[in-house]
Amino acid sequence: MNRTFKSGESREQASLLPPRIEDYVGDDNPVRAIESFVKALDLASLGFRHAKRGVGAGQPPYDPSDLLKLYLYGYINGIRSSRRLEQEAGRNLELIWLLKSLKPGYRTIAKFRKENWQALKATNRSFVLLLRELGLVGGTLVAVDGALFHGNAAKDSIFTRGKLAKQIAKLDQEIEAYGKACEENDAAEAKQRPEGSGGGPKGGGDVGDKMKELMARRARAQADLEAIESGDKGQVSTTDSDARLLSKGDQTIAGYNVQSVVDDKHKLIVASEVVNRSDAGHLHMMAQAAKEILEVDTLQILADTGYYSSADIKACEDDGITAYVPLNDTNGKVEKEGRFPRKDFRYDAATDTYRCPAGQSLHPTKKPWTNVSGRIEYRYFGSTKICGSCPLKASCLSPKATSRSVSRWEHEDVLDRHRERMAGEAAADLMRRRSAIVEHPFGTLKSRAGYQHFLVRGFDKVRGEWSLMALCYNFTRLLNILGLDRFLVCLADKLRMTHDRCFVALAAALHAIQLVSPRFQARFSLSLVITPVRAVPDP
């Protein structure tokens, strides 16, 4: 028996879609979690523009909660462009349900992200606090790392001191060559003109315009070079003033370095920041940020060699943070020359001396000195007589030295404890776990979601966009861990325990929960005893 292909329904039938928008999405659709979460937020206290706007003359703008829902849905599903979001709002059934058929224009959508970067950071932070309240972060072990993200700027638009110097030198050559060519051309034309005939060189206007253009380009390059030399940036960008040329390994990009602290328990991002420098110098800053948001007295943090900084390790120890960072061995040059590195000299705290490989003592100077990096150190010197006759002299002294010296930081005891800690088997195990912890979010965002660049320019807007990325990563992880129903139970249970001034948010959350499945409503009625909710204004 012959059968025809499967065919769809006729486009001429009376009802192609369900008659209710509520029927567009299933009971377990994640968009219901977005709806409930945003309803539970106090957007005014988070700093969203127009969140406090009441009824007044003229058409009010879109409710910021609707635009926040749109962005959360977009970033969770890999849709970041404001034009794409505008299109999806008119054809995506989940967004039609979420926005109740609203269709904001792309300019309105883009303006919301641009103007509310601080509020987006605050929203990301509030979600981390929620994760902590739900017990999804361990709060004892975290890992930090940086990842390079392309900015909205090309490499050619960023100039370094060397690059500008080469550009100025090249422009000087072009100006000189062009001027010389003009002079030769004028001389040739003067010989060809009959004696006593007037008129200047043909195309003089074009010649003048070309020279003006070259001089203007040189003036701009010189101004950029002077700006670099007078400031502390080291680079200047003609497109995005905050983007920088950054390198890690064999990768060089024009963009930003995203610092992220990830908790060990469920690979959730607990603290993050966008910078335009290398990882060095950010260990304590990121560890302290994580410690504050986790509200713990002590914390262990794992990092790679790029974060090694004696000042950061001391600051971490002072604040109750135990840092595990591989040693940044600066004695490689000495070892390559066949001489004993500093680690071969043992410090004796009882006598305040160093013992060299030959067993001789190095004694400290009376006064400390400040090195080029600003650290206060003490110098320990061996005896010129003993070093000069030592059989290990060739393996210890440089060709011009008469005795060996070793420097010791005034807080070297902190580094001694760190070296001892890193030499243990526990540290080796933790360092093996480090990449598995901190690389998980970056791998998910870059490989699965495809987020390898920022769409906006400038620190403020870039930090706002990163907050959306981090929030949506954590949001997706939470739903994978708890599931929709359990998340909504936890959210309602948390809000039930709040004080009177949070009743407004609780009422909104319970209203959103009414949208979920009857299956969840039955579970919710058994797990909570809901008292009548009254809206109480903030004191």
Residue, then its C-alpha position, 0 to 999 in steps of 0.5 A: m500500500n502506497r503512503t504519502f509523506k507526512s504533512g502539516e496542518s493547513r495554514e488556512q485553519a482558524s487557529l494555528l497557535p493555542p488560544r492562550i499565551e499561557d499555553y505557549v510554554g510547558d509547565d517545566n519550561p526554564v522561562r518560568a524560572i526567569e519570570s519568578f526570579v525577576k518578579a522577586l527582585d527589588l529593581a529600584s534598590l538595585g538601581f535600574r532606571h525608571a524602576k520607581r516611575g509611577v503614573g504620570a503625563g506622557q507614555p512611560p517607558y518599558d518596565p525595566s523588569d520586562l527588558l531584564k527578562l529579555y536580556l536574561y533569556g537572550y544571554i542564556n540562549g546565546i542571543r546578545s545582539s539588540r537587533r536579534l532580541e528585537q526579532e526574537a521578541g516578535r517570533n519566539l513563543e517563549l519570549i512572547w509568553l515572557l514579555k506578554s507579546l511586548k515588542p521593544g525596538y532594538r534601540t530601546i533594548a541596547k539603551f537598557r544595557k548601556e544605562n543599567w550597567q551598575a544595576l546589572k552588576a548589582t543583580n549578579r551580586s544578588f544572585v550570588l547571595l541567593l546561591r549562598e543562601l541556598g547552600l550551593v556554594g561551599g565557601t571553603l575552597v575557590a580558584v581564580d583565573g583570568a580569561l582574555f575576551h576580545g573587545n569591540a576594537a581591532k588590534d590596529s586601533i591600539f597603539t603602544r609606545g614602540k608602535l607609535a614611534k615607528q609610525i612617526a618615523k615612517l610618516d617623517q620619511e614619507i613627508e621628507a620623500y614627498g617634499k623632495a619629490c615636489e621640489e624635483n617636480d617644480a624644478a623640472e617644470a620650471k625648466q620646461r616653461p618658456e622664459g618669462s611665462g607665469g603660472g605655478p606648478k599644476g595640481g598645487g592644490d592636490v599637493g598641498d592637501k596631500m602634505k596637510e594630510l601627512m602632517a595631520r596624521r603625524a600630529r595625531a600620532q605625536a599627541d598619542l605618544e605624548a599622552i602615553e608618556s605622560g600617563d600610566k596606561g602604556q597604550v592608547s586606543t582610537t576605538d575603545s579607550d579602555a581596551r588593551l593589547l593583552s597576551k597570554g601564551d601564544q594569544t594576543i588580543a585587543g580587549y579585556n582580561v576577565q578575572s573570575v573566582v569559582d567555588d569548588k562545590h558546584k563550579l559557580i562564579v562567586a566573584s568576578e571583575v573585568v580588567n585590562r592588565s595581566d593576572a599579576g597583582h589581582l590575587h588578593m583583590m579577587a580573593q578578598a571580594a570572594k571572601e566578603i560575598l561568601e561571608v566567611d572568616t577563612l578561605q583557601i584560594l588556588a591560582d596559577t603562576g601568573y598570580y604569584s606576588s609576594a605582596d599579594i600572598k602577604a595581604c591574603e595571609d593578613d586577611g585569613i586567606t590561604a593562597y596556593v600559588p606555584l612559585n615564580d622562580t626568578n633564579g632561572k638565569v642564575e641556574k642557566e649560568g651554572r651557579f647556585p640559585r637563591k633556593d640553595f641558601r638556607y635561612d637560620a632564624a636563630t642566628d639571622t644568617y644564611r647558610c650557603p651550599a659550602g656551609q659558610s654563613l652570610h651575615p646581614t647588613k645593619k640597614p635595610w634597602t629599598n629595591v627597584s620595586g619598592r620592597i624593603e629588603y636586607r642584604y646578606f653577604g659572605s666573607t670576601k676572604i672565604c668566598g675567594s678561596c672557596p672550592l665552589k666559587a665557580s658555581c657560586l660567584s659571578p665573574k666580577a663578584t668577590s663575595r656572594s650576597v642574598s636578599r631577604w624581604e622584610h616579610e620573608d617569613v610569609l614566603d617561607r610559610h608559602r614555600e613550605r605549604m606548596a612543597g606538601e602533597a596536599a598542595a600538589d593535589l589542590m593544584r591538580r584540581r585548580s584547572a578543573i574548578v576555574e576553567h569550567p565556567f570559561g569553557t562553558l561560556k566560550s565554547r558552548a555559548g560562543y561568548q568570546h568577545f564583548l559587543v560594547r565599549g568602555f569599562d562600564k558597559v563591558r562590566g555590565e555585559w560581563s555581569l549578564m554573562a556570569l549571571c546567566y551562567n550561574f542561573t543555568r547551573l542552578l537550574n541544572i542542579l536544583g531543577l525548576d520546581r525545587f528552585l521555585v520552592c527554595l525561592a519562595d521559602k527564602l522570601r517567606m523568611t524575610h521581614d515586612r519591608c520585603f513583603v512587596a517582593l514576596a507578593a510578586a514572587l508568589h504571583a509568579i509562582q501561580l504560573v507554574s504547573p499544578r504539580f508544583q502548586a501541590r508540592f508548594s502548598l505542602s512545603l509552605v504555610i502561606t499567610p496573607v501577604r500585605a504590601v508594606p512600604d520601605p521604612 
